[in-house]
Amino acid sequence: MSTSDTFTKQQWQDQEALHRFQLISPLLQTGLDDAKRLQLRRTIADENHISVRTLYRYEKAFAEKQFSGLKPADREKHRSQNLPKNFAFLLEQAIQLRKEVPERSVAKIIYILEAEGLVAPGILKRSTLERHIYRAGYGQKQMQMYKEARNSSSKRFCKPHRMMLIQGDIKYGPKLPIGKHGAKVQTYLSSAIDGHSRYLLSSRFYDNQEESIIEDTFHQAISRYGAFDACYFDNGSQYIAKQIRFSLARLGIHVMHAKPRSGKSKGKIEKFHQVVDDFIRESKFKNIRTLEELNRLWTVYLDEYYHKQKHTGIAEYYESLGATVPEEGISPLQEWNRDSRPLTFLDAAVVSEAFLHHEQRKVDKGACISFRGKRYETKPSLIGHTVEISYDPAAPEQITISYQGTEPFTAAPLKIGSYCDKRPTLPASMQEQTPTTSRFLDALEVRYKQNQQQMADAISFASYRKEADD
């Protein structure tokens, strides 16, 4: 199998695992009794044209091995030997069937192909055909992305407990003189707010609006307060990016997206942004010169003002349930602290691993790889192989290199001296060493001494025999 095929297979396995997690994530939420969970499982199976038994299998795999348990098994060697001779034609027909009805499952596509007499029953395997359809760009996830986004949004006004639903969003902040020569740079506020208490799990200003600030926001939120059931985003490019979805899925967190042009569904975070506007107006009088100072004042504002002020949204929620609200109201901090639902803290190493970025690189003849314009030394045994690198986007200088059958190890950028050769530098273990002696001549000298000793012994023995004979 070529390295490109291996990479494509890994992509397919990751994408399939994410698709399976999205199928079962509604079944993982707390508070469902057996009857509701059974009915929900049947609904999901019907809507996605799969069996209830398949969903049971996915749930069991996730319970045992978390996200990695949802990846399809690696049976490439066995599959490649059993492809029918007309597989290219069958794949073309399967893609056409998927185009006609994007919701068609692979099992149904195989059924149609068999019913039409294009292939004998039992020849096509579901996982094999599914993998090739995905490679061609017509996977069910790819075809139904917008449909899933429309069907996944929540219409509830308020979740009954904290950490059941977290909303995330980005807002423009003030411009600061932090560019070259003091040029004004636009800042952006990335926040994660609890859907029940309106408490901020993480909120910070950044000097860019790349995907990495979303990852940092939720990395910090989960590190401080633990895992939550689901999160709710809009359809901005930062929130539909594959990395944040994979990171949250690895921690068992379901991702939902708002319907396009549905501002009301993001009411909590939009209401909070009005509070941000108040802070920005006040901050203009502080002559803030650095991003650090802006975030310091923002933390003070949240902890000493926003979190301690009564929140009308919380009061409206309890009034809608017929409950009495104290005259002084309920603040986000009070509602967060008095919630009966315990927090589920995660091991720091597990959280860090979930948010690592993963890429593939081919090891060159010098046992090195290139990453972000720098060269990293690997191991001689990996020359010519495609390895996986993992790194923290906040500190990309240090990367971890992994390859099947090799213990993962960390690598740092190579230091290049004042004079360097354009040819790739060999690793130290493969470079010629300056010897302190000639091992060949040393070996000859040992052999020579041995032979001389044998000759001396032979002469002594011959002399002894002659004396004995005389």
N, C-alpha and C positions, 0 to 999 in steps of 0.2 A: 504494500500500500504506500503511495506517495505521501509526502508530508502535506501537500495541499489537500489530499483526500482526508487525511487525519484531521486537519484543521476544520474542514467542512463538516466532518462527522461530529466533532466536538461542538461546533456551532449548533448543529441540529439537535444534539442531545440536550444542550442548555436550553434551547428554545422550546423543545418538547417538554422539558421539566417545568419551565415557567408556565406553559399552557396548561399542564396538568394541575399545577398549584392553583391557577386561577379558577379551574373547574371546581376544586374541592374547598377553596378558601371560605365560601359561605357556610360550609358544613363545620368549619373549625371554630366558629364564633361561640362564645359562651352564652349560656342562658337558653339554649335549645333543648327541649325535652325530646324523648325518643320518637314520639309521634311526629313532631314538627320536622325533626331531622330526617326521618324516613320519607315524609312527603316532599321535602326539599330535595332530597337525593333523587327521587323519581322525576321531579320537574327538571333538574339539571340534566339527567340522563336523556329525557325526551327532547329537550331543546338542543342538545348537542349530538343526538343520534348515536349514543353509546349505551352500553348496558349498565344497569345498577351494579352488577358484579364488578365491572371495570372500576367504577367509582370506589367500591369497597377496597379494591386492590390498591388504588392510589392512596386512599386514606391510611391503609395499613403500612404501606411503604413510607409515607411521610411520618407516621408515628414512630417507626423504627429507626429511620436514618435521616429524618428531616428532608431538606431540599434535595440533597444528593440521592436520596432513595427514589426520587421521581424520575431520574434520568433513565432513558432506555438502556437495556443491557447491551454490551458490546459484543455483537455476534457477526462482525463484518466478514471474518474469514469463512464462516459457514454460509452466509447469504450469497457472497459473490460467486460461489461455485454452483448455486442452484437457480440462477436467473434463467428464465426461458430465452430461447434464441430470438424471439420477437419482442423482447422486453422494451426496446425503444418505441415500437409501435404501441404497445400496451400503455407505456407511460404517456405518450402523446394523447391517447384516448382518455386516460385518467385525468389529465390536465384539462381536457375539453369538458369533461363531466364536472369538474370542480368549478370551471369558469361559468358553466350554465347555472349551477346552484352552489354558491360558495359554502352553504351550510352542510353540504353533503359530506358525510364522514367517509374515511377511507374504506371502512368495512362495507358501506353501501356502494361505493364505487366498484369494489371488487365483485360484489354481488351482481351489479349490472353487467360488468365485463363477462362474468361467467354465464349469466342468463342469455347474453347475446351471442354466446358461442365463440367469443374471441380468445378465451383461455379456459383450460380444463379446471374443474373445481379442485381447490387445494394447492394449486401451483403457486399462485401469488400470495405472499405473506403480507399481512397488514403493515407491520413495522417497516419492512423493506420498501414497499410502495410509498408509504408515508414519508420516509426519509428522502427518497428521490423526488417526490413532489415538492418537498420543502426546498431541496437544492435548486429546483427549477424556479423557485419564487412564488409558488402557489400553495403554500401551507395554509391550513385552516386559520391559524393565527394571523397570518399575513392578509388573508382575504377578508377577515371579519373584524379587523382592528377597530374600525369606527362603529360597527354594530355593537361590539362589546362595550365600548366607551359610552354609548347611548344607554345601554341596558344596565350599567353598573352603578349609576349615580344614586345617591341616597336622598330621599325627600323628607326625611324626618327633621323636625325642627331642632330637637336636642336629644342627645343620647342620655340614657338614664344614669350612666356611671362614667367616671373618668377613664381615660385610656382605652375607650371603645372605638373612638374615631378621632383622628388628628388631621387638621387641615393645614395645608402648606401653601405659601404664596410669596411672591416677590413684589416689592414696592420701591419706587424711586425715592432716594434719599437726597440730602443736600449735596451740593458740589463743594469739594474741598481742594485747597491748593497743594495737592500731593503729587502732581505730575512733574515732568522735567521743567526746570527753571520756574517752579512754582505755578505751573498751569493748572487751572481748575479741572478736576476730574469728577465725573458723575459717580455717586455712590448708590448702592442698592441694598435694601433691607430684605433679608430672607428670614421667614418666621415659621414656626410650627406651633399651632395653638390647639389646646384640648377642646374637643367639641362639646363637652359637658360643662366644665367649670370655667372655660375661657382663660385658663391659666396658660402662660407661655412656657413651653418646654425648652424652646431655644429661639433666640431672635438676635440677629447680629447684622451690622452693616458691612458690606464688602465693596471693593473697588471695581467689581465686574459682575456680570450676571450669567456666568458660565454654569454648566451643569455641576461643576465641582462645589459651588456654594450650597446647592441643594443637598448634595451628599454630606457636606460638612454640617449643615443644619440638623439633619436627621441622625447623623452619627453622634453629635453632641447630645441630642434629645434622648436617644436610646441609652447612651452611656450614663446619663444622669438619672433617668427615671424608669428605665427598663422598657420592655416590649409592650406594644399596644396591638389591638386587634386589626385595625385597618387605618388607612390614610386616604385623604380625599384631595385631589389636585385638579387644576384646570388642564387644558390641553396644550399648554406652552411647551416649546421644544425641550426645555430643561426637565419637565416633569414626565414626558413620554419617552425620555432617553432610556436605553436598555440598561445602563449601569445601575441607576437608582432602583429600577424595578427588580433587577436581580439581587441587589443588596438587601432589599426589604423582604423579598421572597425567601432568601436564605435564612432569615430570622422568623419566618412564618407569618409575615405581615402582608395583608391583602391590600392591593392598590386599586383605588377607584378613581374615575375621572368624571368631571362634570360634563353635562351636555353642552355643545357649542351654543354660545349666546344665552346662557342660563345664569345670569348674575345673581338671582335670588338664591340659588343653591349654594353660593359661596358667601352667604350673608354674614356669618360669624367673622371670617377673616376680613371681609370688606368693612364691617363695623369697626373692627380693631384698627384698620388703616386710618380711620378718622382720628383715633387717638394718636397715631403716628404723626399725622398732620399737625396736631397741637404741639407735639414735641419739636418738630422741625421748625415751627414758627418761633418757639422759645430759644432753640439752639442758635438761631441767627444772631442773637445778642451776645453770644459767648466767644465769638471770634475763634472758632475751632480751627486748628491748623493740621491736625493729624487724625487718621482713622482710629487710632487707639483712644484718643481723647473723646471722639464721638461715641464710641462704643462704651466707654466708661460712664459717660453721662447718661447714655441710653439705659444701661443697667440700673443706675440710680433711679431713673425715672420709672422704670418698670417695678422695681422692688419697693420703692417708697411711695409711689402714687398709684399707678394703674392696678397692680395686684391688690391694693388695700382699699380701693374705691368701690362703692356698691355698683353692681352691674344690672342694668335694666333687663337685659336678656335673660339672666338667671331668674329674676323676679317674675317675668312673664311666663317662664316655663312652669314654675311651681303654681302660679295663679291659674294656669290652664288646667292643672291637675286638681284644682280645688283646695290647694294647701295654703295655709296662712304664711305670709312673708313678714318678717320683722320690719318695723317702721324704718329702722336704719338701713335696711336692705341687706344684701349678701354680696360680699366681694369675691373675686375669683380665687384669692388665697384661702378664704374661709371655706368656699365650696370644695376646693381641692383637698384641703386638710380633713374635712369632715366626711368625705366619701368613704363608704364602707368597703369598697373594692380594694384589695391589697395590690401593691405594685409588684410586678414580676421582673426583678433585676436579672441581668444576664452577665455572664463572665466577660470581662473586658477583652480577653483574647478572642472570644467568639465574635464579639461585635466588630473588633478591628478586622478580623479575617473576612467578615461579610462585606465590609466596605472597601476591601482591596480591589484595585483594578487588575485585570488579567489580559495579557497580550501574548502573541507568539512571535518569536524571532528565530532565524536560522543562524546556527553557529558557523562562523567562517573558518578558513584554513588555519588561522592563528588562534583558534579556540576562543574567539571573542564574538560579542554581539554588539549591535549599535542600538542605542536607545536615547531619544531626545538629543541627538547630536553628540553623544558621548559614547565611548567604547568601554565595555565591561568584559573582564576575563572570566571564562567559565572553566571547563575542564577538557583536557585533550580527548577524553573518551566521547565527548559530545560533538566533536567536529563533524559537520555535515548534517546534523540532526536539527529538527525544529523543536525548540524548548518553549515552555510557558514561563513567562515572567509575571510576577505579582508585585504591586507597589502601592504605597499610600500616596494619593495625589497631592496631599499636603507636604510630603517629603519624598519626592520622586528620585532623590539622589541614591538611595539605597534600595535595591531590588532583590527579590527572592527568585531563584531559578529552580524550576522543577522539570523533571523528565522521568518517564516511566522506568522504574527499576533503579532510580538514583535518589539518594537522600536529598531533599531540598536544601539549598545552601544560599547564603547571601553573597552579593557581589557589590563592589563599589567601583566608581569610575577609575579607569587607568590614568595614572599620572604620566604625562608626556614631557620629556626633557627638552632642553634647548635645541638639541640636534636629534632629528628622528628620521628614520628610513621610511619611505613610502610603502615598503613591503610590510605586510602584517607582522607584528611582533609575536614571536612564539612565546607560549607560557614558560615560566621558569623551569618547569619539570621536563620540557622538551628541548631546551636550549643546550648547545654544546657546552660541556664543562672543561675547564683547563685542568688537565691531570697533573698530579704531583710526581708521578712515576709512570713507567711503562709496565702495565700489568702483563703484557705479552712477554717482554724480556724477563720480568720477574718469574713468570711461569716456566720459561725455558731454563732459568737458573735453578729453580727447584728441581725440575726434571733432570738437569745435568748433575746436580749433587746426588740425586737418588741413583743415577746410573753409575756415577763414580764410586759410590759406596758399594753397589752390587759387584762392580769389577774388583774392588779391593777385597771383598769377602770371597770372591771366586778364586783370586790368586792365593789368598791365605789358605783356603781349603785344599787347593792343588798342592801347595807346598807341604801341607800336613800329610796328605796321602803318600807323597813321594818319600817323606821321611819314614813313614810307617812301613812302606814296601822295602826300603833298604834295611 
